[in-house]
Every structure is written in structure tokens, then in C-alpha cells.
Amino acid sequence: MIGSRRYLPSMPSLLALEAVARLGTTSAAADELNLTQGAISRQLQVLEGQLGVQLLLRDKHRLRLTPAAQDYVREVRRALQSLSQASLKLRANPLGGSLNLAILPAFGMHWLAPRLAHFAASHPEVTVNLSTRLAPFDFANTSFDAAIHYGRQDWAGVDYLPLMEEEVLAVAAPALVPQPLDAAQDVLGLPLLQLESRTGDWGRWLAHHGQAGQRPAGMLFDQFATMTQAALHGLGVALLPLFLIGRELAEGRLVPVYGGPIRALGSYYLVWPRDIPPRAPLLSFRAWIATQLT
């Protein structure tokens, strides 16, 4: 609900105040807004009169904001930025809505992106905007409608749609491991590669093969893409999700070093805020992505 219109200043008054606060003089604000100095001064007077609060202190040739006005301008800037972003979204998709989706880089590139053309053809009224986020966040402080989450159902305040369980395979370049290893513990004699967010993966892999109680160190990476490239170039053995390396396995650029795929600790989910009513683009996306899970 919008508050009393009495306290909703006009856009010209807010733009004049923001420009003067940032630039320091009415002449500079007038040049930026393509107005006269007199017009800027009148807008500031109207704003002070409407709010019943002094906003500016006249100090020789420069204007200074009162402490209360500085706080007010920060809020005004945020509101103006939100209006600007809303207008850009409307211009980008005048016939429908936009969906702002936070994605994980590897999953977004290898699983989601190849399928998005189908969604775009099925829902031309929706524009999907993708941005990378590596960790959970507070939806209330962002413009995201939904996100791709890996792990357990430990993101507070969201609902979940399971997308995919993950299986990982220990692989290396054939130049590094020409033949499969004789035993799982033999990987300990090779350089190991691992994600900095999953440093326990090799310990779980070894425990799966009967070698519990170990947590070997290895070269750390922040994303699967760089770790995959390191494995391809022979820098070490990597535990990689199967859905990321299908082509590399088929072409023989990566080979299994011991055993088959094992179930990873986490799964992939589509998540969205529980307490915010879903917009139509999100409802369409949720219904569509559910059809992609076979």
C-alpha cells in the first residue's frame, strides 16, 4: 500500500534534490538536468514546503544537505534506481514479465542453458535474466525471483523443487593415468584436485571404496570449469559431476581412474521465497522446468 500522496514528492523535485546533493551546486544540477538554476531552486523550495523540513544549508557558493536530508537522499536514490530498473525491464519485455534467476555456473551452462531455448519458444512473453550466485542469499534484499541451489534443503525461508541428484566420477587425463588404478587408495599417490566448497569429497569417495577416515589435501578451485580444465591438462585427478563431462569422456580426453560414478552428497534444486507471492513468469518457469526432469 502506498502512503499518503501528501508525502509523495514530484519526480522533478526528487531529481533536483538528488543532483544538487551529488554535485553540490544548483548550476551543476541545472546543467545535468537541462534546466535553469531558477527551476532547480523552485523545485527545492517546493520540496521543502511539501515535507515541512529544511533540507539544504546555504554556505556561500555551495549547498550542503542537513544530516536528515542526507539520509533522505540515500533513500531517494534507491527509489529512483528501482524505478529506473523497472522501466528497463518493461522496455526489454513490453508484452510480458521478466524472470530473474540466480544460477550456479556449471549447472547453468551445462544443464539449464541447453534447455532454455525450449522455454523461450514455449513462453515468448517471459524474458529470463541470469546472474551467478555461489551461495544462498536473502531474496528480500535482491531482485531475484528464484535460484538454483546445490546441497541439502538448508536454505531458510524458501520452497524447493528437486531438479537432479548428482553423481561424481574420479577422472584424469589419459596421459596422467594411462590405465585404471589397481586400488582406490592409489589415488593418494597422485595430485588431487577439489572444489574449495567441497573439500570432503575425496574423503567420501575413499570411504565409499572401503578407505574410511581420510581427508586428503589437494589443489583448490572455486568452480568446476577451471577444475575440469586442470584435469584435462594433466594437473591431477578430479571428482567431477557426470553431467559436466559427458563429451570429454566420450572423446577420451578424460578417463575414469577407478570404479564407477558414486552419489554425491547434495542435489540440485530450484528454490524461491516462501513468503513472497510468485509472479506469473516464475509460475510459468516452475511448470516448464518440472517437465524437464524425466
FILO-566889 format. One record per residue (C-alpha): residue in one letter; y, z, x. Coordinates in nm, 2 decimals. Example, Ala and Ser with C-alpha at 12.3 -4.5 7.8 and 13.67 -1.06 7.14 Angstrom:
FILO-566889
> a, -0.45, 0.78, 1.23
> s, -0.11, 0.71, 1.37
***
This chain:
FILO-566889
> m, 0.00, 0.00, 0.00
> i, 0.35, -0.10, 0.13
> g, 0.61, 0.18, 0.13
> s, 0.94, 0.17, -0.04
> r, 1.13, -0.15, 0.00
> r, 1.44, 0.06, 0.08
> y, 1.29, 0.12, 0.42
> l, 1.17, -0.23, 0.49
> p, 1.45, -0.39, 0.70
> s, 1.50, -0.77, 0.71
> m, 1.34, -0.98, 0.98
> p, 1.68, -1.09, 1.13
> s, 1.78, -0.72, 1.17
> l, 1.45, -0.63, 1.34
> l, 1.46, -0.93, 1.57
> a, 1.82, -0.85, 1.67
> l, 1.73, -0.49, 1.75
> e, 1.42, -0.58, 1.95
> a, 1.61, -0.84, 2.15
> v, 1.90, -0.60, 2.22
> a, 1.66, -0.33, 2.32
> r, 1.48, -0.56, 2.56
> l, 1.78, -0.75, 2.70
> g, 2.05, -0.48, 2.69
> t, 2.35, -0.67, 2.55
> t, 2.44, -0.84, 2.23
> s, 2.54, -1.16, 2.42
> a, 2.20, -1.19, 2.58
> a, 2.03, -1.13, 2.24
> a, 2.26, -1.38, 2.08
> d, 2.16, -1.65, 2.34
> e, 1.79, -1.58, 2.29
> l, 1.81, -1.59, 1.91
> n, 2.06, -1.88, 1.89
> l, 2.32, -1.66, 1.70
> t, 2.67, -1.54, 1.77
> q, 2.74, -1.20, 1.91
> g, 2.91, -1.11, 1.59
> a, 2.60, -1.20, 1.39
> i, 2.39, -0.98, 1.61
> s, 2.64, -0.69, 1.58
> r, 2.64, -0.72, 1.20
> q, 2.26, -0.72, 1.18
> l, 2.25, -0.40, 1.39
> q, 2.51, -0.24, 1.16
> v, 2.32, -0.33, 0.85
> l, 2.00, -0.19, 1.00
> e, 2.17, 0.14, 1.09
> g, 2.32, 0.16, 0.75
> q, 1.99, 0.09, 0.58
> l, 1.80, 0.35, 0.78
> g, 2.08, 0.60, 0.79
> v, 2.02, 0.67, 1.16
> q, 2.22, 0.58, 1.47
> l, 2.01, 0.35, 1.68
> l, 2.24, 0.24, 1.96
> l, 2.48, 0.41, 2.20
> r, 2.77, 0.21, 2.33
> d, 2.80, 0.25, 2.70
> k, 3.08, 0.03, 2.85
> h, 2.93, -0.32, 2.85
> r, 2.58, -0.23, 2.77
> l, 2.40, -0.09, 2.47
> r, 2.14, 0.19, 2.50
> l, 1.89, 0.29, 2.24
> t, 1.87, 0.66, 2.13
> p, 1.54, 0.82, 2.21
> a, 1.44, 0.80, 1.84
> a, 1.53, 0.43, 1.84
> q, 1.31, 0.36, 2.15
> d, 1.01, 0.50, 1.96
> y, 1.11, 0.29, 1.66
> v, 1.14, -0.03, 1.86
> r, 0.79, 0.02, 2.01
> e, 0.65, 0.03, 1.65
> v, 0.87, -0.27, 1.55
> r, 0.73, -0.48, 1.85
> r, 0.37, -0.40, 1.74
> a, 0.45, -0.51, 1.39
> l, 0.62, -0.83, 1.50
> q, 0.33, -0.91, 1.72
> s, 0.09, -0.86, 1.44
> l, 0.29, -1.08, 1.21
> s, 0.30, -1.35, 1.49
> q, -0.08, -1.33, 1.54
> a, -0.14, -1.35, 1.16
> s, 0.08, -1.66, 1.14
> l, -0.10, -1.83, 1.44
> k, -0.44, -1.76, 1.27
> l, -0.31, -1.91, 0.94
> r, -0.18, -2.22, 1.12
> a, -0.51, -2.26, 1.31
> n, -0.71, -2.25, 0.99
> p, -0.49, -2.31, 0.68
> l, -0.79, -2.37, 0.45
> g, -0.99, -2.06, 0.52
> g, -1.02, -1.75, 0.72
> s, -1.10, -1.67, 1.08
> l, -1.38, -1.46, 1.22
> n, -1.30, -1.26, 1.54
> l, -1.63, -1.19, 1.71
> a, -1.68, -0.98, 2.03
> i, -1.98, -1.12, 2.23
> l, -2.19, -1.04, 2.53
> p, -2.15, -1.32, 2.78
> a, -2.52, -1.41, 2.84
> f, -2.62, -1.38, 2.48
> g, -2.32, -1.56, 2.36
> m, -2.37, -1.85, 2.60
> h, -2.75, -1.90, 2.57
> w, -2.84, -1.78, 2.22
> l, -2.53, -1.79, 2.00
> a, -2.33, -2.09, 2.13
> p, -2.60, -2.35, 2.07
> r, -2.63, -2.24, 1.71
> l, -2.26, -2.22, 1.63
> a, -2.23, -2.59, 1.56
> h, -2.46, -2.54, 1.26
> f, -2.24, -2.26, 1.13
> a, -1.93, -2.47, 1.17
> a, -2.09, -2.76, 0.98
> s, -2.21, -2.52, 0.70
> h, -1.88, -2.33, 0.68
> p, -1.59, -2.56, 0.79
> e, -1.35, -2.31, 0.62
> v, -1.41, -2.05, 0.89
> t, -1.28, -2.06, 1.24
> v, -1.48, -1.84, 1.48
> n, -1.29, -1.68, 1.77
> l, -1.50, -1.55, 2.05
> s, -1.40, -1.28, 2.31
> t, -1.61, -1.10, 2.57
> r, -1.66, -0.72, 2.54
> l, -1.93, -0.55, 2.75
> a, -1.92, -0.20, 2.58
> p, -1.87, -0.05, 2.24
> f, -1.51, -0.01, 2.12
> d, -1.32, 0.13, 1.82
> f, -1.29, -0.15, 1.56
> a, -0.98, 0.02, 1.41
> n, -0.79, -0.05, 1.73
> t, -0.88, -0.42, 1.76
> s, -0.87, -0.73, 1.55
> f, -1.24, -0.79, 1.58
> d, -1.44, -0.83, 1.26
> a, -1.78, -0.79, 1.42
> a, -1.95, -0.77, 1.76
> i, -2.28, -0.84, 1.94
> h, -2.43, -0.52, 2.07
> y, -2.72, -0.47, 2.31
> g, -2.91, -0.14, 2.33
> r, -3.01, 0.11, 2.07
> q, -2.84, 0.19, 1.74
> d, -2.59, 0.42, 1.91
> w, -2.26, 0.26, 1.82
> a, -2.08, 0.51, 1.60
> g, -1.93, 0.40, 1.26
> v, -2.10, 0.06, 1.24
> d, -2.37, -0.11, 1.04
> y, -2.64, -0.31, 1.21
> l, -2.82, -0.64, 1.17
> p, -3.11, -0.67, 1.42
> l, -3.09, -1.01, 1.59
> m, -3.35, -1.02, 1.86
> e, -3.58, -0.80, 2.07
> e, -3.56, -0.87, 2.44
> e, -3.84, -0.94, 2.68
> v, -3.78, -0.95, 3.05
> l, -3.98, -1.12, 3.33
> a, -3.98, -1.05, 3.70
> v, -3.89, -1.37, 3.87
> a, -3.78, -1.51, 4.20
> a, -3.71, -1.84, 4.37
> p, -4.04, -2.00, 4.49
> a, -3.91, -2.00, 4.85
> l, -3.89, -1.62, 4.84
> v, -4.22, -1.57, 4.66
> p, -4.44, -1.87, 4.71
> q, -4.75, -1.71, 4.54
> p, -4.77, -1.43, 4.28
> l, -4.79, -1.08, 4.43
> d, -5.12, -0.90, 4.45
> a, -4.99, -0.58, 4.31
> a, -4.68, -0.46, 4.12
> q, -4.57, -0.22, 4.39
> d, -4.55, -0.52, 4.63
> v, -4.20, -0.59, 4.48
> l, -4.08, -0.28, 4.67
> g, -4.11, -0.48, 4.99
> l, -3.87, -0.75, 4.86
> p, -3.50, -0.73, 4.79
> l, -3.44, -0.64, 4.43
> l, -3.16, -0.75, 4.20
> q, -3.04, -0.55, 3.90
> l, -2.76, -0.51, 3.65
> e, -2.53, -0.21, 3.71
> s, -2.57, -0.12, 3.34
> r, -2.95, -0.13, 3.37
> t, -3.04, 0.04, 3.69
> g, -3.35, 0.19, 3.54
> d, -3.51, -0.15, 3.46
> w, -3.72, -0.17, 3.77
> g, -3.85, 0.18, 3.73
> r, -3.96, 0.10, 3.37
> w, -4.12, -0.23, 3.49
> l, -4.31, -0.04, 3.76
> a, -4.42, 0.23, 3.52
> h, -4.55, -0.04, 3.28
> h, -4.77, -0.16, 3.56
> g, -4.90, 0.19, 3.64
> q, -4.65, 0.29, 3.91
> a, -4.45, 0.56, 3.74
> g, -4.19, 0.79, 3.89
> q, -4.00, 0.53, 4.09
> r, -3.64, 0.42, 4.07
> p, -3.58, 0.16, 4.34
> a, -3.24, 0.06, 4.46
> g, -3.12, -0.30, 4.46
> m, -2.82, -0.53, 4.48
> l, -2.60, -0.47, 4.17
> f, -2.44, -0.73, 3.94
> d, -2.22, -0.68, 3.64
> q, -2.36, -0.99, 3.44
> f, -2.68, -1.18, 3.41
> a, -2.51, -1.51, 3.50
> t, -2.44, -1.40, 3.86
> m, -2.77, -1.22, 3.90
> t, -2.95, -1.54, 3.78
> q, -2.77, -1.74, 4.04
> a, -2.85, -1.49, 4.31
> a, -3.22, -1.52, 4.22
> l, -3.21, -1.90, 4.22
> h, -3.06, -1.89, 4.57
> g, -3.34, -1.66, 4.70
> l, -3.14, -1.34, 4.73
> g, -3.41, -1.13, 4.57
> v, -3.64, -1.06, 4.27
> a, -3.47, -1.02, 3.93
> l, -3.58, -0.89, 3.59
> l, -3.43, -1.15, 3.36
> p, -3.45, -1.20, 2.98
> l, -3.68, -1.48, 2.88
> f, -3.42, -1.64, 2.66
> l, -3.19, -1.69, 2.96
> i, -3.43, -1.86, 3.20
> g, -3.65, -2.09, 2.99
> r, -3.52, -2.41, 3.17
> e, -3.53, -2.25, 3.51
> l, -3.90, -2.16, 3.46
> a, -3.99, -2.50, 3.31
> e, -3.83, -2.67, 3.61
> g, -4.00, -2.44, 3.86
> r, -3.67, -2.32, 4.01
> l, -3.77, -1.96, 3.92
> v, -4.13, -1.84, 3.92
> p, -4.30, -1.52, 3.79
> v, -4.38, -1.28, 4.07
> y, -4.63, -1.05, 3.90
> g, -4.76, -1.02, 3.54
> g, -4.60, -1.14, 3.22
> p, -4.30, -1.05, 3.01
> i, -4.25, -0.69, 2.90
> r, -4.05, -0.55, 2.62
> a, -3.70, -0.44, 2.73
> l, -3.55, -0.11, 2.64
> g, -3.29, -0.24, 2.40
> s, -3.24, -0.51, 2.13
> y, -2.95, -0.73, 2.02
> y, -2.76, -0.65, 1.70
> l, -2.47, -0.79, 1.50
> v, -2.25, -0.49, 1.42
> w, -1.95, -0.45, 1.20
> p, -1.73, -0.15, 1.10
> r, -1.89, 0.06, 0.81
> d, -1.56, 0.18, 0.67
> i, -1.37, -0.15, 0.66
> p, -1.44, -0.38, 0.36
> p, -1.58, -0.70, 0.51
> r, -1.37, -1.02, 0.48
> a, -1.52, -1.34, 0.34
> p, -1.56, -1.50, 0.68
> l, -1.78, -1.21, 0.80
> l, -1.99, -1.22, 0.49
> s, -2.05, -1.59, 0.54
> f, -2.14, -1.53, 0.91
> r, -2.37, -1.25, 0.83
> a, -2.56, -1.45, 0.57
> w, -2.58, -1.75, 0.81
> i, -2.70, -1.56, 1.12
> a, -2.97, -1.40, 0.91
> t, -3.12, -1.75, 0.86
> q, -3.13, -1.80, 1.24
> l, -3.37, -1.51, 1.31
> t, -3.70, -1.68, 1.25
***
